[in-house]
Amino acid sequence: MNHTGKKIFVTGIDTGVGKTVVSAVLVRALKAAYWKPVQCGLEEGTDTERIRELSGESAGQIFPERFLLREAVSPHRAAEAEHCRIHLTDFSLPPAEGHLIVEGAGGVMAPLNETDVVVDIAARLGLSVVLVCRHYLGSLNHTLMSAECLRSRGLALNGLVFSGNEDDAYERFLSEKTGLPLLFRVPDLGASINERDIGMLAAGIRFPGVSEE
C-alpha cells in the first residue's frame, strides 16, 4: 500500500465551478481518500456526503470536516455567524494512506478570516493544486488571476480541469497563457450525475506523477 501518495488540493476560479464533481473523479481515478476542511452551507447537504454518494466503493477513507458551518456564505462570514474564528493552525493533514484529495471552499481567495484565504490551507499543508475552471463571461480573467495568485504563494500547480461546456480555443489559450496542462474535462451532467458517470470519467484519467497500479 502506498503510504506516501500524492496530496492534492482542489480549488476553483469561483464558487460553483464544479470542484466537488472534479474531486469525485480524482477520488475514483486515484482510489484516493477525501477531506473537505471547511464546509459552508448545510441546507442542501454537504460536499462530503456528495463525494460518498458519487465515488463508490473504490474510494479511500472519507474524513470528517474540520469546520462544519451552517450558512452558505464565505468561510469567514459563516464562522462569524457561529461566533468562532478559523485559524490556519486549526488544520493538519488527516492520516490518509496513499493519495488524498482535499477540496477547498469557494474560490481561490475566499477568506477564512481577516488575514488568511482558502488556498493558504494548501500552502500550510504542502499540497499541490488542481485549478478547476468553467467557461463564463469573465472566466478568462478569473482563471489567469487565480493561477497567478497560486504561484505567488509558492504553490505547485498540477494543471487545469475544465467543467461544463467545452471550448477548445479558450482552453488552449488558458493552457498556453498559464503554462499549465489541461488535465481533463468534466461535462455538465447536472443534478443527474451519478456514481456510474463518475466511474466512466475516472476511467480515462492519467494523473501526472501517479504511477499505474
Backbone as CSV, one residue per row, in Angstrom:
resi,resn,N_x,N_y,N_z,CA_x,CA_y,CA_z,C_x,C_y,C_z
1,MET,0.843,-1.199,0.000,0.000,0.000,0.000,0.873,1.242,0.000
2,ASN,0.423,2.269,-0.750,1.192,3.497,-0.851,0.890,4.420,0.330
3,HIS,1.867,4.624,1.232,1.675,5.477,2.394,2.151,6.905,2.115
4,THR,2.746,7.137,0.959,3.286,8.458,0.653,2.700,8.962,-0.659
5,GLY,1.399,8.828,-0.789,0.736,9.198,-2.030,0.681,10.688,-2.257
6,LYS,0.166,11.049,-3.403,0.035,12.439,-3.790,-1.064,13.106,-2.964
7,LYS,-0.801,14.307,-2.491,-1.768,15.078,-1.713,-2.155,16.293,-2.550
8,ILE,-3.409,16.339,-2.971,-3.860,17.301,-3.976,-4.966,18.181,-3.410
9,PHE,-4.801,19.482,-3.579,-5.811,20.454,-3.158,-6.587,20.896,-4.390
10,VAL,-7.907,20.720,-4.358,-8.770,21.093,-5.480,-9.427,22.430,-5.158
11,THR,-9.097,23.450,-5.951,-9.701,24.764,-5.784,-10.279,25.205,-7.117
12,GLY,-11.013,26.325,-7.104,-11.672,26.773,-8.323,-11.520,28.256,-8.553
13,ILE,-11.809,28.678,-9.782,-11.702,30.097,-10.127,-12.870,30.897,-9.557
14,ASP,-13.894,30.213,-9.065,-15.056,30.854,-8.464,-15.820,29.775,-7.710
15,THR,-16.838,30.175,-6.998,-17.689,29.176,-6.357,-18.610,28.563,-7.409
16,GLY,-19.007,27.327,-7.216,-19.951,26.686,-8.130,-19.390,26.288,-9.475
17,VAL,-18.068,26.116,-9.567,-17.478,25.764,-10.877,-17.325,24.254,-11.074
18,GLY,-17.636,23.462,-10.053,-17.566,22.008,-10.224,-16.480,21.318,-9.435
19,LYS,-16.021,21.933,-8.350,-14.919,21.335,-7.574,-15.285,19.965,-7.005
20,THR,-16.521,19.804,-6.554,-16.897,18.543,-5.912,-16.949,17.399,-6.916
21,VAL,-17.483,17.659,-8.095,-17.516,16.618,-9.135,-16.095,16.266,-9.570
22,VAL,-15.256,17.276,-9.758,-13.849,17.014,-10.108,-13.164,16.223,-8.995
23,SER,-13.440,16.584,-7.748,-12.866,15.842,-6.616,-13.319,14.386,-6.636
24,ALA,-14.596,14.156,-6.952,-15.114,12.782,-7.014,-14.409,11.984,-8.104
25,VAL,-14.166,12.614,-9.257,-13.456,11.934,-10.353,-12.041,11.564,-9.909
26,LEU,-11.353,12.485,-9.244,-9.990,12.210,-8.780,-9.974,11.150,-7.692
27,VAL,-10.935,11.217,-6.781,-11.031,10.193,-5.729,-11.185,8.814,-6.361
28,ARG,-12.049,8.720,-7.345,-12.303,7.440,-8.008,-11.103,6.993,-8.838
29,ALA,-10.538,7.924,-9.607,-9.433,7.571,-10.508,-8.194,7.147,-9.740
30,LEU,-7.908,7.809,-8.618,-6.687,7.556,-7.858,-6.914,6.641,-6.660
31,LYS,-8.172,6.201,-6.480,-8.528,5.418,-5.282,-8.054,6.164,-4.028
32,ALA,-8.345,7.447,-4.036,-7.824,8.357,-3.024,-8.791,8.538,-1.864
33,ALA,-8.251,8.981,-0.737,-9.055,9.452,0.380,-9.522,10.872,0.061
34,TYR,-10.485,11.359,0.852,-11.074,12.687,0.611,-11.256,13.419,1.928
35,TRP,-11.019,14.745,1.852,-11.222,15.601,3.033,-11.639,16.985,2.583
36,LYS,-12.715,17.495,3.183,-13.175,18.874,2.962,-12.940,19.615,4.279
37,PRO,-11.883,20.403,4.394,-11.571,21.045,5.671,-12.660,21.985,6.178
38,VAL,-13.262,22.769,5.254,-14.278,23.754,5.640,-15.502,23.589,4.752
39,GLN,-16.629,23.281,5.373,-17.909,23.199,4.661,-18.783,24.359,5.101
40,CYS,-19.213,25.171,4.127,-20.137,26.276,4.400,-21.465,25.983,3.714
41,GLY,-22.521,25.855,4.497,-23.836,25.557,3.946,-24.209,24.111,4.174
42,LEU,-25.285,23.900,4.936,-25.714,22.533,5.270,-27.096,22.203,4.727
43,GLU,-27.843,23.219,4.304,-29.245,23.015,3.944,-29.427,22.013,2.819
44,GLU,-28.537,22.035,1.828,-28.664,21.130,0.679,-27.728,19.933,0.778
45,GLY,-27.239,19.641,1.979,-26.295,18.547,2.166,-24.875,19.037,2.022
46,THR,-23.920,18.194,2.378,-22.522,18.602,2.359,-21.798,18.000,1.152
47,ASP,-20.666,18.590,0.825,-19.842,18.042,-0.257,-19.294,16.671,0.114
48,THR,-19.026,16.467,1.388,-18.545,15.157,1.838,-19.599,14.081,1.585
49,GLU,-20.859,14.395,1.863,-21.937,13.449,1.581,-22.042,13.181,0.080
50,ARG,-21.859,14.219,-0.716,-21.931,14.071,-2.175,-20.789,13.198,-2.688
51,ILE,-19.600,13.391,-2.149,-18.458,12.556,-2.542,-18.722,11.095,-2.207
52,ARG,-19.247,10.854,-1.038,-19.549,9.481,-0.623,-20.545,8.843,-1.586
53,GLU,-21.508,9.627,-2.038,-22.542,9.163,-2.963,-21.977,8.884,-4.350
54,LEU,-21.054,9.743,-4.808,-20.570,9.669,-6.181,-19.361,8.763,-6.379
55,SER,-18.526,8.653,-5.356,-17.235,8.000,-5.585,-17.288,6.476,-5.497
56,GLY,-18.247,5.943,-4.785,-18.411,4.496,-4.749,-17.415,3.783,-3.857
57,GLU,-17.421,2.465,-3.923,-16.625,1.649,-3.018,-15.130,1.724,-3.287
58,SER,-14.755,2.214,-4.467,-13.325,2.272,-4.792,-12.623,3.451,-4.124
59,ALA,-13.398,4.333,-3.500,-12.790,5.482,-2.821,-12.029,5.034,-1.587
60,GLY,-11.046,5.842,-1.210,-10.361,5.614,0.046,-11.200,6.139,1.199
61,GLN,-10.570,6.345,2.328,-11.268,6.820,3.511,-11.768,8.250,3.290
62,ILE,-12.951,8.543,3.829,-13.511,9.884,3.758,-13.485,10.471,5.166
63,PHE,-12.746,11.572,5.307,-12.516,12.159,6.625,-13.530,13.257,6.919
64,PRO,-13.885,13.455,8.174,-14.858,14.498,8.534,-14.275,15.899,8.400
65,GLU,-15.147,16.862,8.200,-14.751,18.256,8.070,-14.154,18.765,9.384
66,ARG,-13.233,19.717,9.267,-12.719,20.391,10.464,-13.694,21.458,10.930
67,PHE,-14.318,22.170,9.962,-15.344,23.166,10.259,-16.587,22.839,9.444
68,LEU,-17.701,22.684,10.134,-18.986,22.372,9.505,-19.921,23.526,9.876
69,LEU,-20.102,24.466,8.936,-20.758,25.737,9.223,-22.095,25.830,8.477
70,ARG,-23.111,26.318,9.146,-24.474,26.251,8.626,-24.732,27.134,7.405
71,GLU,-24.225,28.370,7.414,-24.589,29.331,6.364,-23.765,29.135,5.089
72,ALA,-24.436,29.244,3.941,-23.774,29.109,2.642,-23.218,30.462,2.204
73,VAL,-22.221,30.931,2.945,-21.539,32.196,2.654,-20.044,31.934,2.732
74,SER,-19.226,32.971,2.628,-17.779,32.776,2.703,-17.391,32.203,4.062
75,PRO,-16.282,31.467,4.132,-15.907,30.845,5.411,-15.818,31.816,6.577
76,HIS,-15.268,33.018,6.340,-15.128,33.941,7.471,-16.484,34.426,7.975
77,ARG,-17.448,34.647,7.047,-18.782,35.071,7.469,-19.547,33.938,8.130
78,ALA,-19.404,32.726,7.592,-20.081,31.574,8.188,-19.568,31.303,9.595
79,ALA,-18.256,31.477,9.789,-17.676,31.285,11.120,-18.148,32.374,12.080
80,GLU,-18.170,33.623,11.621,-18.638,34.727,12.461,-20.072,34.489,12.937
81,ALA,-20.903,33.951,12.041,-22.304,33.700,12.391,-22.440,32.686,13.518
82,GLU,-21.408,31.853,13.689,-21.436,30.852,14.764,-20.461,31.198,15.884
83,HIS,-20.040,32.484,15.884,-19.196,33.023,16.963,-17.900,32.232,17.131
84,CYS,-17.297,31.914,15.992,-15.986,31.262,16.040,-15.082,31.911,15.005
85,ARG,-13.817,31.551,15.043,-12.841,32.096,14.103,-11.991,30.953,13.571
86,ILE,-11.761,30.966,12.280,-10.933,29.945,11.655,-9.485,30.411,11.665
87,HIS,-8.583,29.569,12.149,-7.147,29.845,12.143,-6.455,28.802,11.265
88,LEU,-5.392,29.187,10.586,-4.632,28.204,9.805,-4.091,27.090,10.682
89,THR,-3.778,27.401,11.917,-3.239,26.383,12.829,-4.278,25.333,13.211
90,ASP,-5.545,25.558,12.815,-6.588,24.561,13.076,-6.463,23.348,12.157
91,PHE,-5.653,23.458,11.105,-5.632,22.422,10.075,-4.356,21.591,10.106
92,SER,-4.535,20.279,10.077,-3.424,19.345,9.885,-3.945,18.205,9.030
93,LEU,-3.056,17.592,8.268,-3.487,16.537,7.345,-4.064,15.338,8.092
94,PRO,-5.179,14.792,7.608,-5.700,13.561,8.201,-4.791,12.385,7.852
95,PRO,-4.880,11.294,8.610,-3.961,10.158,8.409,-4.339,9.278,7.223
96,ALA,-4.257,9.841,6.029,-4.614,9.084,4.822,-3.481,8.158,4.417
97,GLU,-3.830,6.974,4.001,-2.862,6.044,3.416,-2.976,6.160,1.902
98,GLY,-1.894,6.517,1.236,-1.953,6.702,-0.205,-2.368,8.109,-0.566
99,HIS,-3.061,8.249,-1.696,-3.414,9.554,-2.224,-4.537,10.196,-1.406
100,LEU,-4.533,11.534,-1.391,-5.544,12.298,-0.660,-5.989,13.477,-1.508
101,ILE,-7.304,13.635,-1.657,-7.893,14.786,-2.323,-8.485,15.695,-1.245
102,VAL,-8.038,16.956,-1.234,-8.527,17.947,-0.275,-9.276,19.006,-1.071
103,GLU,-10.550,19.206,-0.767,-11.363,20.157,-1.524,-11.514,21.463,-0.763
104,GLY,-11.202,22.570,-1.438,-11.355,23.882,-0.845,-12.809,24.329,-0.814
105,ALA,-13.031,25.491,-0.185,-14.366,26.094,-0.114,-14.367,27.356,-0.970
106,GLY,-15.349,27.479,-1.869,-15.425,28.663,-2.713,-14.259,28.748,-3.675
107,GLY,-13.883,29.982,-4.028,-12.781,30.194,-4.949,-11.447,30.331,-4.249
108,VAL,-10.414,30.566,-5.038,-9.030,30.634,-4.561,-8.863,31.582,-3.375
109,MET,-9.470,32.775,-3.473,-9.245,33.816,-2.474,-10.381,33.947,-1.465
110,ALA,-11.233,32.946,-1.345,-12.307,33.010,-0.346,-11.675,33.176,1.038
111,PRO,-12.082,34.196,1.811,-11.419,34.469,3.088,-11.799,33.495,4.193
112,LEU,-10.780,33.050,4.924,-11.000,32.250,6.130,-11.194,33.142,7.352
113,ASN,-10.488,34.258,7.345,-10.551,35.243,8.423,-10.094,36.565,7.828
114,GLU,-9.761,37.551,8.648,-9.384,38.860,8.107,-8.017,38.860,7.441
115,THR,-7.257,37.775,7.577,-5.898,37.713,7.025,-5.713,36.599,6.002
116,ASP,-6.199,35.414,6.298,-5.910,34.216,5.507,-7.045,33.875,4.552
117,VAL,-6.671,33.214,3.439,-7.648,32.767,2.446,-7.556,31.243,2.298
118,VAL,-8.521,30.691,1.565,-8.663,29.238,1.476,-7.390,28.546,1.000
119,VAL,-6.729,29.091,-0.026,-5.551,28.388,-0.549,-4.367,28.439,0.406
120,ASP,-4.445,29.264,1.435,-3.385,29.235,2.447,-3.381,27.902,3.196
121,ILE,-4.519,27.202,3.188,-4.558,25.844,3.763,-3.616,24.934,2.976
122,ALA,-3.684,25.041,1.635,-2.811,24.219,0.787,-1.347,24.544,1.033
123,ALA,-1.041,25.830,1.165,0.342,26.233,1.416,0.816,25.709,2.766
124,ARG,-0.028,25.823,3.787,0.344,25.363,5.131,0.618,23.854,5.149
125,LEU,-0.189,23.095,4.401,-0.096,21.634,4.451,0.794,21.046,3.365
126,GLY,1.379,21.900,2.515,2.299,21.417,1.486,1.624,20.634,0.372
127,LEU,0.434,21.076,-0.032,-0.329,20.368,-1.050,-0.095,20.976,-2.433
128,SER,-0.042,20.127,-3.445,-0.067,20.630,-4.814,-1.521,20.919,-5.188
129,VAL,-1.726,21.679,-6.265,-3.055,22.232,-6.549,-3.553,21.867,-7.937
130,VAL,-4.833,21.543,-8.002,-5.571,21.442,-9.260,-6.555,22.613,-9.292
131,LEU,-6.548,23.359,-10.392,-7.420,24.528,-10.533,-8.582,24.187,-11.465
132,VAL,-9.795,24.244,-10.923,-10.998,23.923,-11.694,-11.538,25.202,-12.330
133,CYS,-11.768,25.132,-13.647,-12.215,26.286,-14.427,-13.551,25.963,-15.103
134,ARG,-14.271,27.019,-15.432,-15.542,26.873,-16.136,-15.677,28.072,-17.070
135,HIS,-16.306,27.882,-18.221,-16.431,28.965,-19.184,-17.657,29.822,-18.885
136,TYR,-17.427,31.103,-18.649,-18.485,32.100,-18.494,-17.853,33.459,-18.741
137,LEU,-18.661,34.487,-18.911,-18.130,35.817,-19.147,-17.315,36.256,-17.932
138,GLY,-16.038,36.527,-18.157,-15.150,36.897,-17.060,-14.257,35.768,-16.592
139,SER,-14.467,34.558,-17.110,-13.695,33.414,-16.615,-12.236,33.442,-17.052
140,LEU,-11.939,34.078,-18.185,-10.536,34.219,-18.576,-9.780,35.013,-17.513
141,ASN,-10.347,36.127,-17.142,-9.749,36.965,-16.109,-9.612,36.197,-14.791
142,HIS,-10.660,35.502,-14.401,-10.643,34.760,-13.134,-9.598,33.636,-13.159
143,THR,-9.469,32.970,-14.297,-8.503,31.869,-14.395,-7.073,32.389,-14.322
144,LEU,-6.786,33.445,-15.079,-5.429,33.991,-15.093,-5.052,34.566,-13.718
145,MET,-5.979,35.264,-13.089,-5.701,35.813,-11.759,-5.504,34.695,-10.736
146,SER,-6.329,33.648,-10.833,-6.225,32.541,-9.883,-4.879,31.840,-10.005
147,ALA,-4.458,31.573,-11.238,-3.164,30.913,-11.448,-2.028,31.778,-10.916
148,GLU,-2.112,33.094,-11.174,-1.067,33.999,-10.690,-1.049,34.055,-9.166
149,CYS,-2.224,34.080,-8.555,-2.321,34.094,-7.094,-1.710,32.843,-6.485
150,LEU,-2.010,31.689,-7.058,-1.478,30.425,-6.543,0.044,30.400,-6.642
151,ARG,0.564,30.847,-7.765,2.015,30.858,-7.932,2.680,31.858,-6.981
152,SER,2.015,32.977,-6.736,2.597,33.987,-5.840,2.738,33.459,-4.420
153,ARG,1.966,32.435,-4.084,2.051,31.817,-2.760,2.996,30.616,-2.745
154,GLY,3.685,30.401,-3.854,4.671,29.333,-3.925,4.083,27.946,-4.056
155,LEU,2.828,27.869,-4.490,2.172,26.566,-4.601,2.513,25.877,-5.920
156,ALA,2.668,24.570,-5.866,2.909,23.776,-7.075,1.573,23.477,-7.733
157,LEU,1.452,23.814,-9.013,0.199,23.594,-9.737,0.327,22.370,-10.635
158,ASN,-0.591,21.419,-10.466,-0.614,20.239,-11.319,-1.161,20.562,-12.708
159,GLY,-2.169,21.432,-12.760,-2.770,21.762,-14.036,-4.198,22.227,-13.882
160,LEU,-4.869,22.396,-15.037,-6.236,22.889,-15.104,-7.198,21.748,-15.402
161,VAL,-8.393,21.841,-14.828,-9.505,20.963,-15.193,-10.671,21.858,-15.577
162,PHE,-11.289,21.584,-16.725,-12.433,22.370,-17.167,-13.714,21.574,-16.952
163,SER,-14.706,22.240,-16.365,-16.013,21.611,-16.195,-17.038,22.375,-17.016
164,GLY,-18.097,21.676,-17.418,-19.144,22.318,-18.205,-18.866,22.244,-19.690
165,ASN,-19.404,23.206,-20.416,-19.293,23.204,-21.877,-17.843,23.331,-22.340
166,GLU,-17.521,22.599,-23.370,-16.165,22.588,-23.919,-15.948,23.785,-24.840
167,ASP,-14.765,24.382,-24.769,-14.379,25.460,-25.689,-12.890,25.322,-25.951
168,ASP,-12.542,24.636,-27.028,-11.149,24.304,-27.327,-10.262,25.535,-27.428
169,ALA,-10.759,26.593,-28.080,-9.936,27.781,-28.290,-9.598,28.446,-26.959
170,TYR,-10.591,28.613,-26.084,-10.356,29.209,-24.776,-9.434,28.334,-23.933
171,GLU,-9.645,27.041,-23.996,-8.852,26.125,-23.175,-7.389,26.118,-23.609
172,ARG,-7.162,26.113,-24.920,-5.788,26.185,-25.423,-5.129,27.495,-25.012
173,PHE,-5.886,28.589,-25.149,-5.352,29.900,-24.770,-4.950,29.915,-23.297
174,LEU,-5.836,29.426,-22.432,-5.557,29.451,-20.992,-4.403,28.526,-20.626
175,SER,-4.327,27.383,-21.279,-3.226,26.463,-21.014,-1.893,27.094,-21.410
176,GLU,-1.873,27.742,-22.591,-0.635,28.386,-23.055,-0.281,29.598,-22.197
177,LYS,-1.274,30.402,-21.858,-1.037,31.633,-21.107,-0.563,31.344,-19.676
178,THR,-1.124,30.318,-19.051,-0.729,29.972,-17.681,0.463,29.028,-17.636
179,GLY,0.758,28.362,-18.762,1.812,27.357,-18.780,1.422,26.080,-18.065
180,LEU,0.100,25.861,-17.918,-0.387,24.691,-17.185,-1.070,23.716,-18.137
181,PRO,-0.861,22.411,-17.945,-1.520,21.434,-18.811,-3.009,21.322,-18.496
182,LEU,-3.779,20.967,-19.516,-5.175,20.600,-19.316,-5.203,19.133,-18.893
183,LEU,-5.593,18.885,-17.655,-5.553,17.527,-17.118,-6.695,16.670,-17.648
184,PHE,-7.914,17.203,-17.587,-9.076,16.514,-18.143,-10.263,17.471,-18.126
185,ARG,-11.363,17.028,-18.741,-12.605,17.797,-18.771,-13.710,17.002,-18.097
186,VAL,-14.644,17.723,-17.495,-15.825,17.106,-16.900,-17.053,17.771,-17.512
187,PRO,-17.850,17.052,-18.293,-19.038,17.664,-18.889,-20.078,17.993,-17.825
188,ASP,-20.955,18.926,-18.150,-22.010,19.319,-17.206,-23.168,18.333,-17.337
189,LEU,-23.260,17.410,-16.385,-24.339,16.421,-16.389,-25.462,16.795,-15.432
190,GLY,-25.316,17.958,-14.783,-26.375,18.456,-13.913,-26.593,17.596,-12.688
191,ALA,-27.775,17.740,-12.109,-28.104,17.031,-10.866,-28.220,15.527,-11.081
192,SER,-28.306,15.107,-12.342,-28.482,13.673,-12.616,-27.169,12.889,-12.543
193,ILE,-26.050,13.568,-12.390,-24.768,12.870,-12.363,-24.747,11.843,-11.239
194,ASN,-24.196,10.674,-11.515,-24.248,9.589,-10.541,-22.914,8.848,-10.486
195,GLU,-22.874,7.823,-9.658,-21.641,7.056,-9.458,-21.136,6.446,-10.767
196,ARG,-22.054,5.988,-11.609,-21.655,5.382,-12.883,-20.965,6.417,-13.777
197,ASP,-21.529,7.630,-13.837,-20.918,8.700,-14.637,-19.500,9.006,-14.144
198,ILE,-19.352,9.096,-12.835,-18.038,9.386,-12.256,-17.051,8.276,-12.607
199,GLY,-17.510,7.044,-12.541,-16.653,5.912,-12.886,-16.183,5.968,-14.325
200,MET,-17.081,6.347,-15.243,-16.717,6.429,-16.658,-15.715,7.557,-16.896
201,LEU,-15.918,8.694,-16.226,-14.975,9.807,-16.357,-13.617,9.441,-15.772
202,ALA,-13.643,8.789,-14.626,-12.397,8.438,-13.936,-11.577,7.416,-14.710
203,ALA,-12.245,6.572,-15.486,-11.547,5.505,-16.207,-10.535,6.051,-17.203
204,GLY,-10.764,7.292,-17.674,-9.862,7.847,-18.676,-8.786,8.756,-18.120
205,ILE,-8.710,8.877,-16.790,-7.779,9.826,-16.170,-6.403,9.194,-15.972
206,ARG,-5.374,9.891,-16.415,-3.991,9.534,-16.112,-3.366,10.765,-15.472
207,PHE,-3.203,10.736,-14.177,-2.775,11.936,-13.463,-1.256,12.022,-13.434
208,PRO,-0.663,13.197,-13.733,0.794,13.337,-13.752,1.432,12.960,-12.423
209,GLY,2.493,12.166,-12.483,3.229,11.831,-11.279,2.655,10.689,-10.476
210,VAL,1.543,10.096,-10.964,0.935,8.958,-10.271,1.153,7.719,-11.119
211,SER,1.906,6.769,-10.589,2.234,5.567,-11.348,1.024,4.676,-11.482
212,GLU,1.024,3.912,-12.521,-0.074,2.958,-12.745,-0.009,1.860,-11.684
213,GLU,-1.206,1.420,-11.250,-1.266,0.316,-10.289,-0.892,-0.992,-10.984
